[in-house]
Amino acid sequence: MIYKKESYDIVGTLFEVHNNLGGGFLEVVYKDALEHEFKLKNISYEREKEYTVNYKEIVLAHKFFADFVVLDKIILEIKSVKEFHPKHIAQCINYLKVSGNKLCILVNFRNESLEFKRIVL
């Protein structure tokens, strides 16, 4: 498993936030809480990291913004939805392609139980 220890630390932080807030808030609430927890645990991250797409010799106009890049190598995409949709997986794959990273953790906070998927490229 790629980044086993790092993933364990991140998923533990996700559960910490979900256990304290429960489900049903907007995504931004979970992002704020995660940012607080990452600071407390001294886990390095960048929030709303911007990525561009290079095409031939130009940079395309559309930009991607990953919710978090944790430890400079793991993308963390936050959702608060009824259920994951294939477009959420596609979004993570896009982020992995433009970033050059190998792992994205897609998480859903909305429901009673925390849901997450590891997406590896």
C-alpha positions in Angstrom: 0.0 0.0 0.0 1.4 3.4 -1.0 2.0 5.9 1.8 0.6 3.5 4.5 1.7 5.4 7.6 0.8 8.8 6.1 -2.6 7.5 5.0 -3.2 6.1 8.5 -2.4 9.5 10.1 -4.7 11.4 7.6 -7.6 9.0 8.0 -7.3 9.2 11.8 -7.6 12.9 11.5 -10.6 12.5 9.3 -12.3 10.3 11.9 -11.4 12.8 14.6 -13.2 15.6 12.8 -16.2 13.4 11.9 -16.5 12.1 15.5 -16.6 15.6 16.8 -18.8 17.3 14.2 -20.9 14.4 12.9 -22.4 14.5 9.4 -24.4 17.1 7.6 -22.3 20.3 7.6 -21.2 22.0 4.4 -17.8 21.0 3.1 -16.1 24.3 4.2 -16.9 23.4 7.9 -15.0 20.1 7.6 -12.1 21.9 5.7 -11.8 24.4 8.5 -11.8 21.7 11.2 -9.3 19.6 9.3 -7.0 22.6 8.9 -7.2 23.1 12.7 -6.4 19.4 13.3 -3.5 19.3 10.9 -2.0 22.3 12.7 -2.5 20.6 16.1 -0.9 17.4 14.9 1.9 19.2 13.0 0.9 17.6 9.7 2.1 19.8 6.8 -0.6 20.7 4.3 -1.5 23.2 1.7 -5.2 24.2 1.3 -6.9 25.0 -2.0 -3.7 24.2 -4.0 -3.9 25.5 -7.5 -2.8 23.4 -10.5 -2.7 24.3 -14.2 -2.8 22.1 -17.2 0.0 22.4 -19.8 -0.9 21.6 -23.4 1.9 21.6 -25.9 3.5 24.9 -25.4 0.7 26.7 -23.6 -1.0 26.7 -20.2 -4.8 26.0 -20.6 -7.2 28.5 -19.1 -8.9 26.1 -16.7 -7.3 25.6 -13.3 -7.8 22.9 -10.7 -7.9 23.5 -7.0 -7.3 20.5 -4.7 -8.9 20.9 -1.3 -5.7 19.9 0.5 -2.3 18.5 -0.5 -1.0 16.8 2.6 2.7 16.2 3.3 3.4 17.5 -0.3 2.3 14.1 -1.8 -1.3 13.2 -0.9 -4.3 14.9 -2.3 -7.3 15.1 0.0 -10.6 15.8 -1.6 -13.5 16.7 0.8 -17.2 16.1 0.1 -20.4 16.3 2.0 -22.8 14.5 -0.3 -25.4 11.7 -0.1 -23.1 9.3 -1.9 -19.9 9.3 -4.0 -20.5 9.9 -7.7 -18.2 8.8 -10.6 -17.5 12.5 -11.2 -15.9 12.7 -7.8 -13.5 9.9 -8.8 -12.8 11.6 -12.1 -12.1 14.8 -10.2 -9.5 13.0 -8.1 -7.9 11.4 -11.2 -7.6 14.9 -12.8 -5.9 16.2 -9.7 -3.5 13.3 -9.6 -2.6 13.8 -13.3 -2.0 17.5 -13.1 -0.1 17.3 -9.8 2.1 14.3 -10.5 1.1 12.8 -7.1 0.2 9.1 -6.8 -2.5 9.1 -4.1 -5.8 10.9 -3.5 -8.0 10.3 -0.6 -11.6 11.1 -1.3 -13.7 11.6 1.8 -17.4 12.1 2.4 -18.5 13.6 5.7 -22.2 13.9 5.2 -23.5 10.6 6.5 -23.6 9.0 9.9 -20.5 7.0 9.1 -17.4 8.6 7.5 -16.7 7.2 4.0 -13.4 7.4 2.2 -11.7 6.0 -0.9 -8.1 5.8 -1.8 -7.5 6.5 -5.4 -4.0 5.5 -6.7 -2.5 6.5 -10.1 
